[in-house]
Amino acid sequence: MPHDLSKEVPLIQTSVEAAMPRRKFLAYAGLSAGALLFAASCKKETSQDPSLTSNVNSLGGGKDGGKAVVSLGSGDIGILNYAYALEQLEAAFYTRALQTPYAGISDKEMEYLSDVRDHEIAHREWFKNVLGDDRIGGLIVNFSSINFDSRDSVLGTAKALEDVGVSAYNGAGELLQSATYLLFAGKIVSVEARHAAALRDMLNYGSFADSTAVDMNGLDLVRTPAEVLAIASGFISTKIISKDLPTS
């Protein structure tokens, strides 16, 4: 069952947090100590998380013609699993990108990408622990289309993933019934938007809020779960079943 978030949850420090100053971590993450529930075993990753190779999950998981399958479920649990799947993808991408950084990466770029990786791991672990036994298992990712030796390929993919993530949270927020979950999702999406802005400037300085991310009304773009999962499927080998997600 998902954890009860109606009461403040104490922060369990992990090596992800310990690796950077506490004030910096909490300021970047935008989540109070009461909002973050980390697994004590969560660690700053230097290799692929073994859970990302799992092909069976705890919520209707299995295989379809030899392909791993996960079912997100319904209601708020389904939406949280949807966000958890996206955070798994982002955490896996940045972990892989920093295992062998692209040629010519600057110290500042290394610092930025390391911070983003740590935030995505924190988000992933938050959803993992909040969902408890209702969470999906680890997804199998496929980054064969990315040239991790190329700065443009890595940063371009990072920007695309962050943009999709922001639009995904914007589209899913109205589908959540729990005000508590909506509050925490709002805190996470604000961090994802900071990532997207920083990556835009790394690629093209001054483009942090251009028309590909913000509409003419000054609002972030919005995508439905179906639209987001169609985009994300290019990087995920696991078949994700989302038919039971709420639509309104």
Buried (B, 14 or more C-beta within 10 A) or exposed (E): EBEEBEEEBEBBBBEBBEEBEEEEBBEBBBBEBEBBBBEEEBBBBEEBBEEBEBBEBBBBBEEEEEEBBBBBBBBBBBBBBBBBBBBBBBBBBBBBBBEEBBEEBEEEBEEBBBBBBBBBBBBBBBBBBBBEEBBBBBBBBEBEEBBBEEBEBBBBBBBBBBBBBBBBBBBBBEBBEBEBBBEBBBBBBBBBBBBBBBBBBBEEEEBBBEEEBBEEEEEBBBBBBEBBBEBBEEBBEBBBBBEEBBEE
